[in-house]
Amino acid sequence: MRIRGQGWILLAAALAVVSGCKKASQPDEGVWGMVDGTPITRAEVDKYYQSQLNPDAPQPSQDEALSLRLNVLDELINNHILLEKAKTMGLQAADGEVEDKFTEFKSPYTEEEFQRQLKARGYTVDDLKNDIRQQLSIQKVINHEVVAKITITDQDVQDFYNQNRAQFNVKEAQYRIAQIVITPHKDPGLRNRKNDDATTDTEAKLKAARLEQQLSSGADFAQVAMDYSEDPASAGSGGDLGYVPESSLSQSDPALKKAVMLLKPGQVSGVIVLRDSYRILKLVTREAPGQRDMNDPAVQQSIRDNLRNRKEQLLRAAYLATARNNAKVTNYLAQQVVESAGKLPVVSTGKSGVDAPVFPSK
């Protein structure tokens, strides 16, 4: 299962190794896959599948549900293969690494909320730590076998720039903005590090004034945003909204545009009062229109990141394909889908058990 860079959704699947094996043509009831003699059960697939469903989205059709389960089973097969490699290569996660990541996952929640979410998922603390250990181990294998072998040369960067000059020609001014948002209402989906959420206009106004004072006293904007911002989309990244074109800024609330235009790079605004929220903005940098030069460090870094991501995806796919070639894999679920012409009766379209909230990306 790929770990998501900045971030992660809950390490959800319990990838327990179950002993015993059966002939490929005669799997035990409930066995949907086999990897080197180790079964992957329907229960494992369903547990992971349920964690991926959005409780607010329409329920998938039977065909969609079956397709998703096939994808989940494929990922669990890959995980098993990579975990075995982690064992043989001595790359299993250490206890200290597991505890550090566990603390990171738990930090946005009160103890009561954390326990409530574990219970809703049918999880225990040991389940979560086991998942963390497995995912960290898998990432170590990928880092060792894929990431460490990627090299981006200066010539690679130069060639990419020469072939894609047009994409570095900025047509209009762009503003890199970060924000802290405070709203006068409770947001069930909010996850900031302090679990701090104003619920009334009075609370929001007082909170905004308090944060403005912290920033005026030298507090780091990104840290304050991660701790207190009530924007679920940007709080985790320190309030960073990336580059906003001037045309898009013109379509926003006039008060926001006015505040941005008055700021110099590095400056922080006062509290901006909007109809539905209070905001504090930071102008990180402003880019004038025109052709970006190859010697611009930001241009070089963006090219390197782009090339590295491309190569990592390519090498990862090739590495997994090679690893599967060397393993004995049987996908019984796929066989049943083919034999039943996609009408496998054992897969329901609904959600079994209690809907479980997904832990946020990190």
Buried (B, 14 or more C-beta within 10 A) or exposed (E): BBBEEEEBBBBBBBBEEEEEBBEEEEBEEEBBBBBEEBBBBBEBBBBBBBBBBEEEEEEBEBEEBBBBBBBBBBBBBBBBBBBBBBEEEEBBBEEEBBEEBBEEBBEBBEEEEBEEBBEEBEBEEEBBBBBBBBBBBBBBBBEBBBBEEBEBEEEBBEEBBEEEEEBBEBEEBBBBBBBBBBBBBEBEEBBBBEBBBBEEEEBBBEBBBEBBEBBEEEBEBBEBBBBBBBBBEBBBBBBBBEBBBBEEBEEEBEEBBEBBEEBEEEEBBEBBEEEEBBBBBBBBEBBEEEEBEBEBEEBBEBBBEBBBEEBBEEBBEEBBEEBBEEBEBBBBBBBBBEEEEEEBEEBEEEBEEEBBBBBBBB
